[in-house]
Amino acid sequence: AMRRTPRSADGMTSRTIAELSGVSQTTVSRVMRGDPYVSAATREKVLRVLRQTGYAPSAAARTMRTGSTGIIGVVVGYVTNTFYPELALALHAEISRRGRRMNLWIADESAGHEAGERAALTAVRERAVDGVVFTTVTSGSVALKEALERSAPVVLLNRTLDGIPADSVATDNAAGAEDVAAYFLAHGRRRIALIAGAREVSTSCEREDAFRAALREAGTPLGDEAVARCDFAYEGGRGAMTDLLQRCPDVDAVFCVNDLIAFGALDALRGRVPDEVWVVGFDGTTTAGWDAFSLTTVRQPIEQMAAVGIDFLLQRTEQGDGDGDGYRHERLRGELIVRASTDRESPRS
């Protein structure tokens, strides 16, 4: 048989890729979509030819042929909080693995929160993306509500909103907060405080409510003086901790509803952690493991969140809303990682 020689990317088509790979054109399409049911051997055969030829399908041609852009929009917020860049990287890896590309919009205060969300909505309306993953919406998000009214494919990641007709994927925030409460109580902490965030943000609300309920059920309810509220920021955490120390000078444990707040609290308590006061955060950011912080925290399973979220979104974009199956709300278990902010003997990693 004549040995096929890979051609240049110029003039290359998926049919040519199929011929060079010895598979059908449909199989090539399935590989490029990241179809999990393609065998590993077949996938590698096609990917080898794609690498050799440098072939990439024209986005415009793909949109005209299939009605799909192959692009997934992602809206993240508060990039000063390293959780969001880490979540964006996990989403990028997952989207790339499925043969798609990612468009990223930042919706934090510096960029104009609604402006980022509206840019994503415009992209959906103009069919520049197939769907959008929202990671940072609040209960007052006008852009999200408009997107849902237009039946745009949307998935909420790291957020939940009651009554919203959209799939959602989040860490089980309540279970994580209950783990923190149980950890404090099991180690004899009784003068416990909480630094919470805005009530319109589901992650903060769920963590706060579950933590309060767990302590109340254990007979050690939080008094109003033991609760501070602040922005999701280092400065907010530091200021809130300073205020708490004035109101509750004998505090021996503090739960912060995210790592960034906890970093500020640690600095306000410098020299007193963990011998006098324990500090626990929530998110499991890479920064939390740095020696300067060594923060005990509930680690969110961001790779799993990204995988499930993109699964949900692609099912919506490829199959529509189905036959009345309803919307899925997946909750994933986080893990309490113990470090030196509560246990001096724990490894600093």
C-alpha positions in Angstrom: 0.0 0.0 0.0 1.2 3.5 -0.8 2.4 5.3 2.4 0.3 8.3 3.0 2.3 11.5 3.7 0.8 14.1 6.0 -0.1 17.2 4.1 0.2 20.8 5.2 -2.7 22.5 7.0 -3.4 24.5 3.9 -6.6 23.0 2.2 -6.8 20.3 4.8 -10.3 19.1 5.6 -11.8 16.7 8.2 -12.3 14.2 5.3 -8.6 14.3 4.6 -7.9 13.7 8.3 -10.2 10.8 8.3 -8.4 9.3 5.3 -5.0 9.7 6.8 -6.2 8.3 10.1 -8.0 5.3 8.6 -11.3 6.1 10.3 -14.6 7.7 9.3 -15.2 11.4 9.1 -17.8 11.0 11.9 -15.2 9.5 14.1 -12.9 12.5 13.5 -15.7 14.8 14.5 -16.3 12.8 17.7 -12.6 12.9 18.6 -12.6 16.7 18.1 -15.7 17.0 20.3 -14.0 15.1 23.0 -16.6 12.3 22.9 -15.7 10.0 25.9 -17.0 6.9 24.0 -14.3 7.0 21.4 -11.7 4.3 22.2 -8.3 5.5 23.5 -6.5 3.8 20.5 -8.7 5.5 17.9 -8.5 8.9 19.7 -4.7 8.7 19.7 -4.6 7.7 16.0 -6.6 10.8 15.0 -4.8 13.1 17.4 -1.4 12.0 15.9 -2.6 12.9 12.4 -4.0 16.3 13.7 -0.6 17.0 15.3 1.4 16.0 12.2 -0.8 18.1 9.8 -1.4 21.1 12.1 -5.0 20.9 11.1 -7.5 23.1 12.9 -11.1 23.5 11.7 -12.3 26.9 10.7 -14.4 28.4 13.4 -16.6 30.2 10.9 -17.0 27.1 8.8 -17.9 25.0 11.8 -20.6 27.5 12.9 -22.1 27.6 9.4 -22.0 23.8 9.1 -23.2 22.8 12.6 -24.7 25.9 14.1 -22.1 25.6 16.8 -19.2 28.0 17.4 -17.2 25.5 19.5 -16.6 28.3 22.0 -17.8 28.2 25.7 -18.0 31.5 27.5 -16.9 31.7 31.2 -17.6 34.5 33.6 -15.4 34.8 36.7 -15.2 37.4 39.4 -12.8 38.9 41.9 -9.6 37.8 40.3 -7.7 39.1 43.3 -9.2 36.0 44.9 -6.9 33.2 43.6 -9.8 30.8 43.7 -11.3 32.3 40.5 -8.1 32.1 38.4 -7.7 28.5 39.6 -11.3 27.7 38.7 -10.8 29.4 35.3 -7.7 27.2 34.6 -9.7 24.1 35.5 -12.5 25.1 33.2 -10.0 25.9 30.4 -8.4 22.5 30.7 -11.8 20.8 30.6 -13.1 22.8 27.7 -9.9 22.2 25.7 -10.1 18.5 26.5 -13.5 18.5 24.8 -12.1 20.1 21.7 -13.7 23.5 22.4 -12.2 27.0 23.1 -12.9 29.3 26.0 -13.9 33.0 26.0 -13.3 34.6 29.4 -15.0 37.6 30.9 -14.1 39.1 34.3 -17.0 40.4 36.3 -15.4 41.9 39.4 -15.8 45.4 40.9 -12.8 46.8 39.0 -14.2 45.7 35.7 -17.8 46.6 36.4 -19.6 43.5 37.7 -22.7 43.7 35.5 -20.5 44.8 32.5 -18.8 41.4 32.4 -22.0 39.5 32.7 -23.7 41.6 30.0 -20.8 41.0 27.6 -21.3 37.3 28.0 -25.1 37.7 27.4 -24.3 39.7 24.2 -22.0 36.9 23.0 -24.8 34.4 23.4 -27.3 36.6 21.7 -25.0 37.1 18.8 -24.2 33.4 18.7 -20.5 34.1 19.3 -20.5 31.4 22.0 -22.5 28.2 22.4 -23.2 28.8 26.1 -21.9 30.4 29.3 -20.7 29.2 32.6 -21.4 31.8 35.3 -19.2 31.4 38.4 -19.9 34.6 40.3 -23.6 35.6 40.0 -25.6 37.1 42.9 -29.3 36.9 43.6 -29.6 40.4 41.9 -27.9 39.5 38.6 -29.9 41.2 35.9 -27.7 39.8 33.1 -28.3 36.2 34.2 -32.0 36.6 34.4 -32.0 38.1 30.9 -30.0 35.2 29.6 -32.4 32.7 31.1 -35.4 34.5 29.7 -33.8 34.1 26.2 -33.3 30.4 26.9 -29.6 30.7 26.5 -27.6 27.6 27.6 -26.3 28.5 31.0 -24.7 26.6 33.9 -24.0 28.1 37.3 -20.7 26.9 38.8 -19.9 27.6 42.4 -23.2 29.4 42.8 -26.8 28.3 43.5 -30.0 30.5 43.1 -33.4 29.3 44.2 -36.0 29.1 41.5 -33.5 29.7 38.6 -34.1 27.5 35.5 -30.5 26.5 35.0 -28.2 23.6 35.9 -25.8 24.3 38.7 -22.7 22.6 40.2 -21.3 23.6 43.5 -19.4 22.3 46.5 -21.7 21.2 49.3 -21.1 24.4 51.2 -23.3 23.4 54.1 -21.5 20.1 54.7 -18.1 21.8 54.6 -19.2 24.4 57.1 -20.6 21.7 59.4 -17.2 19.9 59.2 -15.5 23.1 60.4 -17.9 23.4 63.3 -17.5 19.8 64.3 -13.7 20.2 64.1 -13.7 23.2 66.4 -16.0 21.5 68.9 -14.1 18.2 68.9 -10.9 20.1 69.9 -12.5 22.0 72.8 -13.0 25.3 71.0 -16.0 27.1 72.6 -15.4 30.8 72.2 -16.1 30.6 68.4 -16.5 33.5 66.0 -17.6 33.8 62.3 -16.5 36.2 59.6 -19.2 36.0 56.9 -19.8 37.7 53.5 -22.7 39.2 51.7 -26.1 37.5 52.1 -26.9 37.8 48.4 -24.0 35.5 47.5 -25.0 31.9 47.8 -21.7 30.5 48.8 -21.4 32.8 51.8 -25.0 32.4 52.8 -24.9 28.6 52.7 -21.7 28.4 54.7 -22.8 30.9 57.3 -26.3 29.3 57.9 -24.9 25.8 58.2 -22.1 26.8 60.6 -24.6 28.7 62.8 -27.0 25.8 62.8 -24.3 23.3 63.7 -23.1 25.3 66.6 -26.7 26.0 67.8 -27.5 22.2 67.7 -24.4 21.6 69.7 -25.5 24.0 72.4 -22.9 26.7 71.6 -24.9 29.2 69.5 -23.1 32.2 68.1 -24.1 35.5 69.6 -24.4 38.6 67.5 -21.2 40.0 68.9 -19.3 37.0 67.6 -20.3 37.5 63.9 -18.7 40.0 61.6 -19.5 40.6 57.9 -17.2 42.0 55.2 -16.4 42.0 51.5 -14.6 38.9 50.0 -11.2 40.6 50.4 -8.1 40.5 52.4 -8.7 44.0 53.7 -12.2 43.1 54.7 -11.0 40.0 56.7 -8.3 42.0 58.5 -10.7 44.7 59.5 -13.4 42.3 60.5 -11.0 40.3 62.7 -9.8 43.5 64.4 -13.4 44.4 65.2 -14.1 40.9 66.5 -11.1 41.1 68.9 -12.5 44.3 70.4 -16.0 42.7 70.9 -14.8 39.2 71.8 -11.2 39.5 73.2 -11.3 35.9 74.4 -12.2 34.3 71.0 -10.4 31.0 70.5 -11.5 30.0 67.0 -12.7 31.8 63.9 -14.3 30.4 60.7 -13.9 32.7 57.7 -16.2 31.9 54.7 -13.4 32.1 52.2 -9.6 31.9 52.2 -9.0 35.5 51.2 -10.9 36.7 54.3 -9.0 34.2 56.4 -5.6 35.6 55.1 -6.6 39.1 56.4 -7.8 37.5 59.7 -4.4 35.7 60.1 -2.5 39.0 59.7 -4.8 40.7 62.3 -3.9 37.9 64.7 -0.2 37.7 63.9 1.7 36.0 66.7 -1.5 34.5 68.3 -2.2 31.6 65.8 -2.6 28.8 66.6 -1.7 28.9 70.3 -4.5 31.4 71.3 -6.8 31.5 68.2 -7.5 29.0 65.5 -8.4 30.2 62.0 -10.1 28.2 59.3 -11.0 29.3 55.7 -13.0 27.8 52.8 -11.9 27.2 49.2 -8.6 25.4 49.4 -6.7 27.9 47.2 -3.0 27.2 46.4 -2.1 30.2 48.4 -3.6 28.7 51.5 -0.9 26.1 51.5 2.0 28.6 51.4 4.1 28.6 54.5 3.3 32.3 55.3 -0.4 31.2 55.8 -0.5 27.4 56.2 -4.3 27.8 56.5 -6.6 25.1 57.5 -9.4 25.2 55.0 -12.2 23.3 53.2 -10.8 22.5 49.8 -13.3 22.7 46.9 -13.0 20.0 44.2 -12.6 22.5 41.4 -11.5 19.9 38.7 -14.6 17.8 39.4 -16.7 20.9 39.4 -15.4 22.0 36.1 -15.9 18.5 34.5 -19.5 18.2 35.7 -20.3 21.8 34.8 -19.0 21.5 31.2 -20.8 18.1 30.9 -24.1 19.8 31.8 -23.5 22.7 29.5 -22.6 20.6 26.5 -25.6 18.4 27.0 -27.8 21.6 26.9 -26.1 23.0 23.8 -26.1 19.7 21.9 -29.4 18.2 23.0 -31.5 21.2 24.1 -33.5 21.1 27.3 -34.6 17.6 26.8 -38.2 16.3 27.4 -39.0 17.9 30.7 -36.3 16.2 32.7 -35.8 19.4 34.7 -32.6 21.0 35.8 -29.8 19.3 37.7 -28.2 20.7 40.8 -25.0 18.7 41.6 -23.4 19.1 45.0 -19.8 17.9 45.5 -18.1 17.1 48.8 -15.2 19.3 49.9 -12.4 18.2 52.1 -11.2 19.8 55.4 -7.4 20.2 55.0 -5.7 20.7 58.4 -2.6 22.9 58.6 -0.7 25.1 61.0 -3.4 27.8 61.5 -5.1 25.3 63.8 -2.5 22.6 64.5 1.1 23.5 65.0 2.2 19.9 64.4 0.5 19.6 61.0 2.6 19.6 57.8 3.1 22.9 56.1 1.8 21.9 52.7 
